[in-house]
């Protein structure tokens, strides 16, 4: 696959290292594309978590495969069993990858989702395969027990109707550009304060999607999330033509 994509394994490994740096995997250096022990081929639990997050975020269909517990090949003549035991016995498990070598010992990047909260636990150099699963489960249990994914507003939800100067329409709706949500410690949800700031002197023309303000969410005086507020439709600028058109429409409606 490396040769097909990049022409050679060496060229592909260069691409791997380039992408790792782009993602901020500063403890990682790839020496080969297969992961077998080699001098200087190193990474860290933090970097593995970055890579796992990127995979789940931008290639979510991967879980269609990583959640398969057992499958067959060659008309049932061969069977494959998932080496990630959490898929079978941990609620919400979505993957992700096991690995082991004589030098690296037993490793696991485990992912799970419950109540819209997705977590990743990384275990490296566990002495036994059983320990890597039990330790990953402890980490995931801790995360789900102590944190929640709190949604304060949906993408496209109207936050405020705001005035527009020199517009054919006098107002426009300010909506959330994306979902307004945050990872927060359980029990602190009620302490989050939302602040809405609308831009000054909003004038036409306005194009749907233009930023008109922002919503910030504070906890104990610290901003924990920021979401842009954008216009939900176009607002043309007033001119002689649309003034005349609007007057004509109003007059026509009156005489009807």
N, C-alpha and C positions, 0 to 999 in steps of 0.2 A: 504493500500500500504506500509506503514511504517513497519507494522508487517511482511508483505511478504518479504520485502527486507532485513530487519535487525533482525527480530525475535520478536521485541517489539518496541513500540513507543519510549521508553527511549533510546534504543540502536540506533535507527534511529536519534534521536535528537543529540546524541553524534557524529554521523557521520556528521550531519549538522554543528555543531560547529567546528569540525575538519576541514571540507572543508572551512568554512568561514575564519578560521585563515590562511589556506594555500593561500587563495586569497587575504589576507591582509585586511579583513573586521574587523578591530580592534575595531569598535564601536558596534559590533553585538554580542548578546548572544541569542540563541534560547532556549526556555523553552518547546516548543511543536512543532508539525509538521503542525498544521492547521492555525496558525497565530492569533487566537483569544486572546484578551488581557489576560495577565498573568503577575504577578509581576516579574520583572527582564527580561522579554521578550522584548528586545530593539534592535534598529538599527539606522542608520542615512541615510540621502540622499546620501552621498558619497558612503557608503557601498552598498546601493541599486543599484547605478550606476555601481559599480564593478560587482555585481551579474548579472545585466542586460547585461553588455558587455560580460561577460563570456558565458552567455546563447546564445547570438546572434553570437558570434565568433565561438564557438565550436559545437553549435547545430542550424545551420542556418535554418534547416527545420521547426523550431518552428514558423517561420513567415507564413508558409502555413496555420497555424491554427489561429494565432493571427490577421491575416488580414481578416478573415471571418466576415462579418457584421451580417449576419442572416443565420440560418440553422434550419432544422426541424428534429424531432425525431418521432419514432413510426408511420411511414407512414404518416407523416404530421399532426398527431394529436396534437403534441406539437411543439412549436417554441422557439428558443433561439435567443436572440439579444445581440450582443457584448456590454458590458458595457463601452467600450472605444469609446467615441463619435468621437475622432479624426480620427478613421479609416474611417469614412464616409465623413468627411469634411476637412481633412488636407492633402494637397498634399504630397505624398511620405511616409505617415504613415505606419509603419510596426508592431506596437504593442504598449505597450507590456503587461502591467498588471495594473489593478485597484485594489483597496482594501479599505475597510472602516470598522471601528468599532466605538462604542460609545466613546471610549477613544482616539483612534488614529485619529478619524474623517476621512476626505476624502484624499486618497493618490493615486498617479499615477506615474508609470515609463513609460514614453512615448518615443518611438523611431521612427525615420524617416530617409529616405535616399533620397538624391537628388544629381545628378551629381557625383555619386560615393562617396559622403561624407555622412557618417552615424553619427547621433547624438542621444544622450540620454538626456532627461530632467526628473528630479525627483522632484515631489511636494509632500510634507508631511504635514499633519494636516491642510489641507484647510478647512475653515468653511462650504463650500458648494461644491457640485459636480461640479457646473458650474464654480466656481473659480479655481478648480484644472485643468480643461481643458484649461481655458483662460490663466492661468499662465504658463502652460507647453507650450502652443502655443507661448507665448511671448519669452520664452527661446529658443525654436527651431528656431523661426524667427530670433532672434539675431544671433544665430550660423550660419545659412545659409546666412545671409546678410553680415557677417563679415569674414567668413573663407571659405577656399576652400581646396579640396584634390588635390594636384598637383603631377602628375606622371612625373618623369624625365627619367625613363627607365623601360622596361618590363623585367620580369623574362626570362632569357635565351638570352637576347639581347647582341650582341657582342659589347664590349667596346673597346677592343684593341687586336692586334695580338702581342704576346710577344715571345722573343727568348728563346729557350730551349737548355741548354748545354748537350752534350753527349746523345742526343736523336736521335732515328731513323728519326723522323721528326724534322726539325730545329725550328719550331714555334708551338704555340698552341694559340687558341683563349681564351681570358679572357672574361667571360660573367657574367652578374648579377646573383647572387645566388637566389635572390628574387626580387620582384618589388621594384624599387627605387622610393619611394613616401614619401610625408610628408604632415601633416596638417599645413596650413600656413594662415596668415592673408591676405585677398584679397589686391592686389596691390603690394605685396612684392615678388611675384613670380620672377620677373625680377632681383631681387637683390640677388638671391641664387647663390652661386658659387660652382661648382663641382670640387673636387680635386681627382685625380687618383693616387694611390700609389701602385706600383708593387713591390713585394718581390724581394730582391736581390738574385743573383746566383740561378736562377731556373734551376734545373737539372733533367734529367730523372733518374728513371722512374716517370711518372706522371699518376695518376689515375683520370679518369673523376670525377669532383666534388671537387678535391683538391683545397684548397684556394691558390691563387697566388697573391692576393692583396686585396685592398679595395677601395671603393669610398665613400668619405665623402661629405656632403652638408653643406655649411656654410651660415649663415645669420648674418650680422653685427658682424663678427668675432667669432660667436658661432656655434658649430657643432649641427645641428638639425636632422641629419639622417646619418646613416652609413650602407653600404651594402657590403657584401663580394663579391669579384670577384673570380670566380672559373674556372677551366679548363673545356672546353666543350668536351674533348675527352681524351683517354689514349695516352700516348707517352712512348713507350718502350725505354729502355736504349740500346745504341749501344753495340754490342758484335760481336765476330767473326762470329757467325752463321748468324745474320741478315745483317752484312756487305757483306758476301758472297752471301746471297740471293738477296740483292739489286743490287749488281754488275751483278749477273746472269740475273736478270730481265732487267736491262739496256742494257746489251750485246745482249740479245735475242730480245729486241725491235729494236736494231740497225740493226741486220741482217735480220729482217723481211722487 
